[in-house]
Amino acid sequence: MPNDPREALPAGSVLDCFRILKLIGRGGFSLIYLAEDEETHAQVAIKEYFPKAFGERGEHGEVCVNDPQKRASFERGRGLFYREALILAQLHHPNIVRVRNCFHANDTAYLAMDHEPGKNLGGYLRKRKGKLSTRFLMAVFPPLLEAIEALHATGNLHLDIKPSNVHLRPGGNPLLLDFGAAYHLDNVGLKKAQVVTPGFSPPEQYTLSSKVGPCSDVYATGASMRACIEGKAPPSAVDRKAGKLLQPAAEVFAQRYPRKLLEAIDWAMQLEPADRPQTAAALRQALLEAIPQGD
């Protein structure tokens, strides 16, 4: 990532019982390493809390705040990082990344997860410039929606579903990643999301007065499906609310994809929450009805 000031831990560094092999990814609040369990020699992914905006590496490897005035923000973010680990610990689903351990070192927090071979959906669709096949969409999104449904069953929302947070294992079998924006809803919609991704976040994530719920993740899933077809993120929900036209997928892509599949995407991307599928299961059922198994 260009202009990223964060210094990664060098290969050979030991964290808990894991030895760092190399840096494999960066996010706005974390660095991700490939590592090896020194006891079992299994490869794992290690996520290090290291916010780009207000973090720096100290001389002994510790993660420090680069501005004393940002200390509260740093500690709040670290608390959210631990909460991500707690949410993932509740989940045992074949399409959700599995957490092995969460621990503290270098004055920051680490998350150890299973590492599986594959590629990132966001990078894959950019390379292919969209136009991913109906078969591909049906291999990825119904299982992904099952994972989202399992998350919702725990009372949590993901709130950052997008292609770059989907890992594709061999055969297109998806794995939902990055639960850093997730939170528990004691009463659905009464808490406000902190993260928005233009093109994928629904309009209710942008305003303090709006409620979020399971259909917020449904919108982001529909937008991710459209990106797989179009090769780019849709217009932001804010721009759409302001009048920027997004032609229905059922009109634009009717020559290439089954109409009912496109209609399901359009349904998921309705601006008004009440006009969308209210659950991940409802969108998944619409997809399965659009493309019956065996077709």
C-alpha positions in Angstrom: 0.0 0.0 0.0 1.7 3.3 -1.1 2.3 6.0 1.5 1.6 3.7 4.4 3.9 4.7 7.2 3.4 1.6 9.3 6.5 -0.6 9.7 5.7 -4.3 9.7 7.3 -6.8 12.1 10.3 -8.5 10.4 10.1 -12.2 9.4 11.3 -14.4 12.3 9.6 -12.3 15.0 7.8 -14.5 17.6 4.4 -13.6 18.9 2.9 -15.9 21.5 3.6 -19.3 20.0 3.7 -18.0 16.4 6.7 -17.1 14.2 6.1 -14.4 11.6 6.9 -15.5 8.0 5.8 -12.4 6.0 3.4 -9.5 5.7 0.4 -10.5 3.5 -2.1 -7.6 3.9 -2.9 -4.2 5.3 -6.2 -2.6 6.4 -7.0 0.8 7.8 -6.7 -0.5 11.3 -4.5 -3.6 11.0 -1.5 -5.4 9.5 -1.9 -9.1 8.5 0.9 -11.6 8.6 1.4 -15.1 7.5 2.8 -17.0 10.4 3.6 -20.5 11.6 2.6 -22.2 14.8 5.9 -23.2 16.4 4.3 -26.3 18.0 2.2 -27.7 15.2 3.9 -26.0 12.2 0.4 -25.1 10.9 0.2 -21.8 9.0 -2.0 -19.1 10.4 -2.9 -15.5 9.6 -2.1 -13.0 12.4 -4.0 -9.7 12.5 -2.2 -6.9 14.4 -4.1 -3.9 15.6 -2.1 -1.0 14.1 -4.3 2.0 13.1 -2.8 3.8 10.1 -4.1 7.2 11.1 -2.6 7.3 14.6 -0.1 4.5 15.1 3.6 4.0 14.8 6.2 1.3 15.5 8.4 1.8 18.5 12.1 0.8 18.6 11.3 -2.4 20.5 8.4 -3.5 18.2 5.7 -1.9 20.2 2.7 -0.1 18.6 2.6 3.4 19.8 0.2 6.4 19.4 1.8 9.0 17.2 -0.2 11.8 18.8 -1.0 11.9 22.5 -4.3 13.5 21.7 -5.3 10.3 19.8 -4.7 8.1 22.8 -8.5 7.7 23.5 -9.1 6.8 19.8 -6.3 4.3 19.9 -7.7 2.6 23.0 -11.2 2.6 21.7 -10.1 1.0 18.5 -8.2 -1.7 20.4 -11.4 -2.4 22.4 -13.3 -2.9 19.2 -10.5 -5.2 18.0 -11.0 -7.4 21.1 -14.7 -7.3 20.5 -14.2 -8.7 17.0 -12.4 -11.7 18.6 -15.3 -12.2 21.0 -17.8 -12.2 18.1 -15.8 -14.6 16.0 -15.4 -16.9 19.0 -19.2 -17.4 19.0 -19.3 -18.4 15.4 -18.6 -21.9 14.0 -19.5 -21.8 10.4 -17.6 -23.2 7.4 -17.8 -19.8 5.6 -16.6 -17.7 8.5 -12.9 -17.3 9.3 -12.0 -19.4 12.4 -10.1 -17.7 15.2 -7.5 -19.7 17.1 -6.4 -17.2 19.7 -6.4 -13.6 20.7 -3.6 -12.1 22.8 -1.7 -9.0 23.8 1.9 -8.2 22.9 3.9 -5.2 21.8 1.4 -2.9 23.6 -1.3 -3.9 21.1 -3.7 -6.8 20.3 -3.3 -9.8 17.9 -5.8 -12.2 16.4 -4.6 -15.6 15.2 -6.8 -17.1 12.5 -6.7 -20.2 10.3 -4.9 -19.4 7.0 -6.4 -20.9 3.9 -5.1 -20.7 0.3 -7.1 -18.6 -2.1 -7.5 -15.1 -3.4 -9.4 -12.0 -2.5 -12.7 -11.4 -4.3 -12.1 -7.7 -4.6 -8.8 -8.2 -6.4 -10.3 -11.0 -8.5 -13.2 -9.0 -9.9 -10.9 -6.0 -10.6 -8.6 -8.2 -12.6 -11.5 -9.7 -14.5 -13.2 -6.3 -14.9 -16.4 -7.8 -13.6 -18.5 -10.1 -15.9 -18.2 -12.9 -13.4 -20.4 -15.8 -14.4 -23.8 -16.8 -13.1 -22.2 -20.1 -12.0 -19.6 -18.1 -10.1 -22.1 -15.9 -8.4 -24.2 -18.9 -7.3 -21.1 -20.6 -6.0 -20.1 -17.6 -3.8 -23.2 -15.8 -2.6 -25.6 -18.4 -1.3 -22.9 -19.8 1.1 -21.9 -16.3 2.0 -25.5 -15.5 2.9 -25.6 -18.6 5.1 -22.6 -17.2 7.0 -24.3 -13.8 7.3 -27.4 -15.5 8.6 -25.4 -17.4 11.2 -23.8 -14.1 12.3 -27.2 -12.4 12.6 -28.5 -15.3 14.7 -26.0 -14.3 17.4 -27.5 -10.8 17.4 -24.6 -9.2 15.5 -24.3 -7.4 12.2 -21.2 -7.3 10.0 -21.7 -3.8 8.5 -18.7 -4.0 6.2 -19.6 -6.6 3.6 -17.8 -5.9 0.4 -15.8 -7.9 -2.1 -12.4 -7.1 -0.4 -13.8 -8.8 2.8 -14.5 -12.0 1.0 -11.8 -14.6 0.6 -12.2 -17.2 -2.2 -10.9 -20.6 -1.5 -10.2 -23.1 -4.3 -13.4 -23.8 -6.2 -14.8 -20.4 -5.3 -15.9 -21.5 -1.8 -16.1 -18.1 0.1 -14.9 -17.1 3.5 -16.3 -14.0 5.2 -13.5 -11.8 6.7 -13.0 -8.7 8.8 -15.6 -8.4 11.6 -14.0 -5.2 12.8 -17.1 -3.1 12.2 -19.5 -5.7 13.6 -21.4 -5.0 16.8 -24.1 -6.6 18.9 -27.7 -5.2 18.7 -29.4 -5.4 22.1 -32.4 -4.0 20.3 -32.1 -4.0 16.5 -31.1 -0.7 15.1 -30.4 1.2 18.3 -26.7 1.4 17.9 -24.9 3.3 15.2 -22.3 1.9 12.8 -18.8 3.5 12.7 -17.7 2.3 9.3 -19.0 3.2 5.8 -17.7 2.0 2.5 -19.0 4.1 -0.4 -20.8 1.9 -2.9 -21.5 -0.9 -0.5 -22.8 0.6 2.7 -26.6 1.3 2.7 -27.9 4.8 3.4 -28.9 4.1 7.0 -25.2 3.6 7.9 -24.5 7.3 7.0 -26.9 9.1 9.4 -27.1 9.1 13.1 -30.9 9.2 13.0 -31.3 6.0 11.0 -31.5 2.5 12.3 -29.5 -0.4 11.0 -30.5 -4.1 11.0 -30.0 -7.4 9.1 -31.3 -5.7 5.9 -28.3 -3.4 6.1 -26.0 -6.4 5.4 -28.4 -7.5 2.7 -27.9 -4.2 0.8 -24.1 -4.6 1.0 -24.4 -8.2 -0.3 -26.5 -7.1 -3.2 -24.0 -4.3 -4.0 -21.2 -6.8 -3.9 -23.0 -9.0 -6.4 -23.5 -6.1 -8.7 -19.8 -5.2 -8.4 -19.0 -8.8 -9.5 -21.0 -8.2 -12.6 -20.0 -4.6 -13.4 -16.4 -4.7 -12.2 -16.6 -1.6 -10.0 -18.4 -0.4 -6.9 -21.9 1.0 -7.4 -22.5 4.7 -6.7 -22.6 5.5 -3.0 -26.0 5.3 -1.3 -25.6 9.0 -0.4 -25.2 9.9 -4.1 -28.2 7.7 -5.0 -30.3 9.4 -2.3 -29.2 12.7 -3.8 -30.5 11.7 -7.2 -27.7 9.9 -9.0 -29.3 7.3 -11.2 -28.4 3.6 -10.8 -30.1 1.8 -13.6 -31.7 -1.5 -12.4 -29.4 -4.5 -13.0 -32.4 -6.3 -14.6 -32.4 -3.6 -17.3 -28.6 -3.2 -17.9 -27.4 -6.8 -17.8 -30.5 -8.7 -19.1 -28.6 -10.0 -22.1 -26.0 -11.8 -20.0 -27.6 -12.9 -16.7 -31.0 -14.5 -15.7 -33.6 -11.9 -15.1 -34.6 -13.3 -11.7 -31.0 -13.2 -10.5 -30.8 -9.6 -11.5 -34.1 -8.8 -9.9 -32.8 -10.3 -6.6 -29.8 -7.9 -6.7 -32.0 -4.9 -7.4 -34.3 -5.9 -4.5 -31.4 -6.2 -2.1 -30.2 -2.7 -3.2 -33.4 -0.8 -2.5 -32.6 2.5 -0.8 -35.5 2.1 1.7 -34.7 -0.6 4.2 -38.3 -1.8 4.3 -38.2 -2.4 0.5 -35.4 -4.9 0.7 -35.3 -8.6 1.8 -35.4 -8.3 5.6 -33.0 -11.2 6.2 -30.0 -12.9 4.6 -32.1 -16.0 4.4 -34.8 -14.2 2.3 -32.1 -13.0 -0.2 -30.5 -16.4 -0.3 -33.9 -18.0 -1.0 -34.5 -15.5 -3.9 -31.2 -16.5 -5.4 -31.9 -20.2 -5.2 -35.3 -19.7 -6.7 -33.8 -17.6 -9.5 -31.2 -20.4 -10.3 -32.6 -23.7 -9.1 -30.0 -26.2 -8.1 -28.8 -28.3 -11.0 -29.3 -25.6 -13.6 
